[in-house]
Amino acid sequence: MRVLVGRDPRFGQTVLNALFSFGLAVLVWAAVGARITEEKPFNAMVELRVPPDVAVEYRSPEPLPGEQHPRVWVRVRGPNEVLSKLSANEIKGGLEVTNLDEAALERGEERELTLDKDNFRVEARGVEVVPQTIRLRVALSRVGKRAFRVKEEITGTPAPGFHRTAVLLDPDEIDVSGPRALLAKQQPPFKTEAIDITGRRETFTSYRKVKTPDGLMPEDRVRVTVVIEPEPQEREFDFPVRIVTSSEVMKPAYALDPPQKDWHARVLVKGPVEALNSLEARLAAFKELPGEPFAFVRLTGPLESGQTDAYVEVVNLPRELTYTKTKFAFALKEVSK
């Protein structure tokens, strides 16, 4: 018997043929698998076509946040290689609404609409929507317009030592468009987008949209001015006091205790720190000149001898300052002739 030493060339060729056959089989399997027809669900958007003066309110299903039209699940049939690359946005659903009733539109007409595969269009080739029945519940209404009052929405608080004194809206009433039936249900006012005043130290202005329920559209923005002012403080001041009266009231002659040249009254004044500091400086350098702040008491007859009092009035204060009514006590003594 002869022993074979080394590798038989026929054995190597057989292995190569086997590997080639296996690779070819894999390619054929992949190609056939890619062409296998399958069905796959897609969440496609549906749009109803109505006249421009008709509004559609989708009841079921409702549009997703940020979208105007609802999405429905549809099944699409086609080659796996096409379905795997197909996007839901490539599937468009649409239906034209007809047989509109004018009276029903005025009060808001409820409808259930039915869609089938013919109401959908797929942009990709080689695929089709599977026959199926899809239902939408909608409300149809004539588009109208109504004026609504607007109210601001403020959040946060100003910086320490400051406060909000006013909010001004321009305009404070806006027109809102939408289904007449929906407009009729609304109770004013509508609020603006939130305005944060956290840490604010001064008056500022910004433009804000008006928040309305879904289906309604405000026709304008609102210019909002928030007035921020320093918190008022209180400080007591020593005012020189004068007398406002007439010669007839002072008859017969009266002596005053204390003498009028010594009349001073301590009055509580309230307002911004800057204005209070300015008043303090003016009183420290007080001179009897026109326009300088001073206090006075008004005496009206008939007068009687003895202890009495009168309310102090202050004039020439800056307009941002207010004062507390204060009584000034003094004595009257009739002077003998």
Phi, psi and omega per residue, in radians:
M1 nan 2.453 -3.120
R2 -1.805 2.248 -3.141
V3 -1.553 2.298 3.103
L4 -1.473 2.163 3.113
V5 -1.915 2.366 3.138
G6 1.652 -3.005 -3.038
R7 -1.754 2.328 3.099
D8 -1.351 2.141 -3.135
P9 -0.997 -0.498 -3.122
R10 -1.182 -0.522 3.126
F11 -1.180 -0.737 3.131
G12 -1.123 -0.702 -3.128
Q13 -1.149 -0.630 3.131
T14 -1.116 -0.730 3.133
V15 -1.121 -0.757 3.130
L16 -1.087 -0.709 3.128
N17 -1.101 -0.667 -3.131
A18 -1.160 -0.777 3.134
L19 -1.109 -0.725 3.136
F20 -1.086 -0.735 -3.135
S21 -1.120 -0.706 3.140
F22 -1.143 -0.773 3.118
G23 -1.086 -0.717 3.123
L24 -1.114 -0.669 3.135
A25 -1.134 -0.709 3.114
V26 -1.084 -0.775 3.132
L27 -1.105 -0.735 3.121
V28 -1.111 -0.729 3.126
W29 -1.088 -0.756 3.132
A30 -1.122 -0.739 -3.128
A31 -1.139 -0.750 3.132
V32 -1.158 -0.709 3.131
G33 -1.095 -0.656 -3.135
A34 -1.156 -0.515 -3.103
R35 -1.584 -0.006 3.137
I36 -1.138 2.302 3.139
T37 -1.393 2.242 3.139
E38 -2.330 3.026 3.024
E39 -2.106 2.479 -3.106
K40 -2.520 2.413 3.135
P41 -1.446 2.514 3.076
F42 -2.362 2.494 3.124
N43 -1.628 1.562 -3.001
A44 -1.694 2.638 -3.141
M45 -1.488 2.503 3.138
V46 -2.139 2.326 3.121
E47 -2.163 2.259 3.068
L48 -1.585 2.420 3.128
R49 -1.812 2.063 -3.119
V50 -2.329 2.872 3.070
P51 -1.030 2.704 -3.066
P52 -1.094 -0.382 -3.140
D53 -1.677 0.291 3.093
V54 -2.064 2.315 3.124
A55 -1.817 2.507 3.120
V56 -1.964 2.210 3.030
E57 -1.972 1.963 -3.104
Y58 -1.392 2.126 -3.111
R59 -1.664 -0.811 -3.127
S60 -2.703 2.131 -0.141
P61 -1.285 2.781 3.110
E62 -1.581 2.679 3.081
P63 -1.094 2.597 3.052
L64 -1.222 2.718 3.104
P65 -0.928 2.272 3.126
G66 1.541 -0.078 3.130
E67 -2.012 2.618 -3.107
Q68 -1.566 -0.436 -3.054
H69 -2.130 2.667 -3.111
P70 -1.370 2.916 3.042
R71 -2.036 2.527 3.106
V72 -2.268 2.704 3.127
W73 -1.521 2.202 3.075
V74 -2.233 2.621 3.102
R75 -1.786 2.360 -3.116
V76 -2.100 2.388 -3.123
R77 -1.940 2.449 3.095
G78 2.950 -3.112 3.129
P79 -1.057 2.508 -3.114
N80 -1.041 -0.646 -3.124
E81 -1.126 -0.515 3.116
V82 -1.443 -0.772 -3.125
L83 -1.077 -0.614 -3.105
S84 -1.162 -0.393 -3.133
K85 -1.804 -0.090 -3.055
L86 -1.337 2.378 3.090
S87 -1.825 2.605 3.108
A88 -1.054 -0.506 -3.131
N89 -1.250 -0.204 3.089
E90 -1.517 -0.011 3.112
I91 -1.914 2.052 -3.077
K92 -1.964 2.228 3.066
G93 -1.942 2.452 -3.132
G94 -2.710 2.616 3.122
L95 -2.611 2.291 3.082
E96 -1.574 2.169 -3.101
V97 -1.573 2.197 -3.124
T98 -2.141 -3.071 3.121
N99 0.983 0.860 3.135
L100 -1.394 2.343 -3.139
D101 -1.814 2.130 -3.040
E102 -1.060 -0.795 -3.122
A103 -1.120 -0.713 3.131
A104 -1.151 -0.641 3.130
L105 -1.130 -0.615 -3.118
E106 -1.127 -0.614 -3.118
R107 -1.714 -0.116 -3.119
G108 1.651 1.791 -3.056
E109 -1.640 2.207 3.071
E110 -1.545 2.299 3.124
R111 -2.412 2.612 2.933
E112 -1.978 2.124 -3.080
L113 -1.902 2.549 -3.124
T114 -2.023 2.320 3.085
L115 -2.079 2.569 3.027
D116 -2.217 -2.960 -3.045
K117 -1.079 -0.480 -3.115
D118 -1.242 -0.232 3.120
N119 -1.547 0.092 -3.116
F120 -2.140 2.496 3.119
R121 -2.202 2.282 3.138
V122 -1.912 2.222 -3.079
E123 -1.274 -0.488 -3.121
A124 -1.355 2.585 3.125
R125 -1.480 2.663 3.017
G126 1.462 0.108 3.122
V127 -2.243 2.802 -3.138
E128 -2.611 2.705 3.085
V129 -1.387 2.322 -3.137
V130 -1.254 2.427 3.082
P131 -0.938 2.257 -3.112
Q132 -2.893 2.859 3.129
T133 -2.007 2.192 -3.124
I134 -2.139 2.346 -3.094
R135 -2.023 2.445 3.058
L136 -2.148 2.411 2.976
R137 -1.877 2.181 -3.084
V138 -2.372 2.858 2.978
A139 -2.114 2.264 -3.125
L140 -1.922 2.387 -3.093
S141 -2.652 2.640 3.023
R142 -1.180 2.506 3.101
V143 -1.366 2.334 3.120
G144 -2.342 -3.025 -3.117
K145 -2.516 2.475 3.140
R146 -2.603 2.493 3.123
A147 -1.517 2.370 3.124
F148 -2.261 2.484 3.005
R149 -1.235 2.668 -3.094
V150 -2.100 2.442 3.090
K151 -2.226 2.470 -3.131
E152 -1.309 2.697 2.986
E153 -2.111 1.952 -3.057
I154 -1.898 2.346 3.046
T155 -2.175 2.726 3.099
G156 1.414 3.085 3.123
T157 -2.309 2.616 3.124
P158 -1.134 3.059 3.105
A159 -1.092 2.710 3.103
P160 -0.956 2.377 -3.127
G161 1.585 -0.005 3.130
F162 -2.236 2.748 3.099
H163 -2.593 2.795 3.108
R164 -1.499 2.186 -3.092
T165 -1.865 -0.383 -3.123
A166 -2.867 2.740 3.006
V167 -2.321 2.181 -3.095
L168 -1.977 2.233 -3.130
L169 -1.944 2.336 3.112
D170 -2.440 1.860 -0.032
P171 -1.435 2.893 3.079
D172 -1.751 0.144 3.055
E173 -2.576 2.331 -3.103
I174 -2.319 2.786 3.048
D175 -1.518 2.409 3.103
V176 -2.141 2.286 -3.136
S177 -1.851 2.630 3.107
G178 2.824 -3.009 3.116
P179 -1.013 2.316 -3.107
R180 -1.048 -0.685 -3.141
A181 -1.098 -0.662 3.130
L182 -1.280 -0.674 3.100
L183 -1.057 -0.678 -3.081
A184 -1.158 -0.402 -3.098
K185 -1.467 -0.247 -2.986
Q186 -1.394 2.485 3.066
Q187 -1.935 2.090 3.128
P188 -1.234 2.836 0.068
P189 -1.622 2.944 2.948
F190 -1.681 2.559 -3.110
K191 -1.678 2.691 3.039
T192 -1.391 2.947 2.923
E193 -1.032 2.640 -3.062
A194 -1.088 2.468 3.091
I195 -2.049 2.045 -3.091
D196 -1.585 2.139 3.139
I197 -1.927 0.308 -3.107
T198 -1.013 2.194 3.080
G199 1.307 0.080 -3.112
R200 -1.214 2.549 -3.136
R201 -2.171 -0.053 -3.094
E202 -2.641 2.870 3.139
T203 -1.130 2.462 3.122
F204 -2.552 2.809 -3.127
T205 -2.216 2.464 3.075
S206 -2.597 2.808 3.107
Y207 -1.798 2.354 -3.103
R208 -2.307 2.499 3.009
K209 -1.317 2.785 3.099
V210 -1.753 2.269 -3.124
K211 -1.430 2.197 3.129
T212 -2.273 2.763 3.083
P213 -1.092 2.759 3.089
D214 -0.970 2.393 -3.140
G215 1.722 -0.228 3.123
L216 -1.958 2.593 -3.069
M217 -2.322 2.005 3.043
P218 -1.229 2.511 -3.043
E219 -1.620 0.035 -3.110
D220 -2.772 2.823 2.943
R221 -1.603 2.982 -3.120
V222 -2.099 2.349 3.068
R223 -1.540 2.026 -3.042
V224 -1.948 2.154 3.072
T225 -1.955 2.091 3.123
V226 -1.829 2.098 -3.102
V227 -1.577 2.011 3.113
I228 -1.959 2.210 -3.118
E229 -2.336 2.767 3.076
P230 -1.077 2.529 3.050
E231 -1.102 2.288 3.116
P232 -1.163 2.514 3.063
Q233 -2.068 2.834 3.137
E234 -1.986 2.444 3.116
R235 -2.595 2.453 -3.136
E236 -1.596 2.321 -3.120
F237 -2.159 2.602 3.088
D238 -1.694 1.957 -3.100
F239 -1.831 2.416 2.909
P240 -1.180 2.447 -3.044
V241 -2.022 2.355 3.059
R242 -1.984 2.989 3.093
I243 -1.954 2.319 3.011
V244 -1.994 1.986 -3.119
T245 -2.781 -2.906 3.096
S246 -2.255 2.843 -3.131
S247 -1.135 -0.532 -3.133
E248 -1.172 -0.662 -3.126
V249 -1.135 -0.588 -3.055
M250 -1.478 0.136 3.073
K251 -1.681 2.423 -0.151
P252 -1.121 3.026 -3.037
A253 -1.100 2.387 3.128
Y254 -2.126 2.562 2.979
A255 -1.787 2.502 -3.090
L256 -1.852 2.427 3.103
D257 -2.273 1.978 0.059
P258 -1.284 2.932 3.112
P259 -1.059 2.639 -3.040
Q260 -1.057 -0.545 -3.125
K261 -1.125 -0.323 -3.127
D262 -1.771 0.136 -3.085
W263 -1.301 2.150 3.040
H264 -2.478 2.543 3.126
A265 -2.313 2.407 3.081
R266 -1.632 2.056 -3.031
V267 -2.094 2.357 3.109
L268 -1.459 2.113 -3.109
V269 -1.999 2.456 -3.087
K270 -2.160 2.417 3.096
G271 2.867 -3.030 3.139
P272 -1.086 2.634 -3.094
V273 -1.014 -0.754 -3.104
E274 -1.054 -0.725 -3.140
A275 -1.210 -0.644 3.103
L276 -1.134 -0.707 3.119
N277 -1.130 -0.691 3.121
S278 -1.123 -0.735 3.113
L279 -1.113 -0.699 3.129
E280 -1.059 -0.726 3.133
A281 -1.165 -0.687 -3.132
R282 -1.176 -0.682 3.136
L283 -1.247 -0.547 3.127
A284 -1.152 -0.539 3.132
A285 -1.906 0.602 -3.004
F286 -1.061 2.319 3.013
K287 -2.385 2.503 -3.100
E288 -1.303 1.351 3.142
L289 -2.113 2.673 3.103
P290 -1.012 2.383 3.104
G291 1.611 -0.188 3.112
E292 -1.398 2.469 3.142
P293 -1.189 2.442 3.052
F294 -2.711 2.935 -3.135
A295 -1.994 2.738 3.082
F296 -2.638 2.769 2.988
V297 -2.026 2.515 -3.108
R298 -1.839 2.070 -3.138
L299 -1.822 2.189 3.075
T300 -2.161 2.604 -3.047
G301 -1.479 3.025 -0.077
P302 -1.425 2.557 3.124
L303 -1.619 2.679 3.090
E304 -2.231 2.587 3.120
S305 -1.193 2.638 3.096
G306 1.995 -3.052 -3.098
Q307 -1.221 2.386 3.110
T308 -2.588 -3.140 3.071
D309 -2.696 2.892 3.116
A310 -2.652 2.669 3.108
Y311 -1.303 2.413 3.102
V312 -1.481 2.314 3.031
E313 -1.982 2.490 -3.104
V314 -2.029 2.370 3.108
V315 -2.149 2.854 3.109
N316 1.129 0.464 3.013
L317 -1.375 2.561 2.983
P318 -0.977 2.552 -3.012
R319 -1.098 -0.393 -3.119
E320 -1.466 -0.007 3.141
L321 -1.856 2.526 3.025
T322 -2.244 2.809 -3.130
Y323 -2.327 2.791 -3.140
T324 -1.641 2.360 3.108
K325 -1.044 2.299 -3.080
T326 -2.300 2.416 3.086
K327 -1.587 2.465 3.113
F328 -2.037 2.116 -3.078
A329 -1.662 2.446 3.086
F330 -2.759 3.013 -3.120
A331 -2.131 2.573 3.095
L332 -2.021 2.384 3.096
K333 -2.365 2.152 -3.119
E334 -1.200 2.317 -3.116
V335 -1.550 2.167 3.136
S336 -1.317 2.489 3.092
K337 -1.487 nan nan
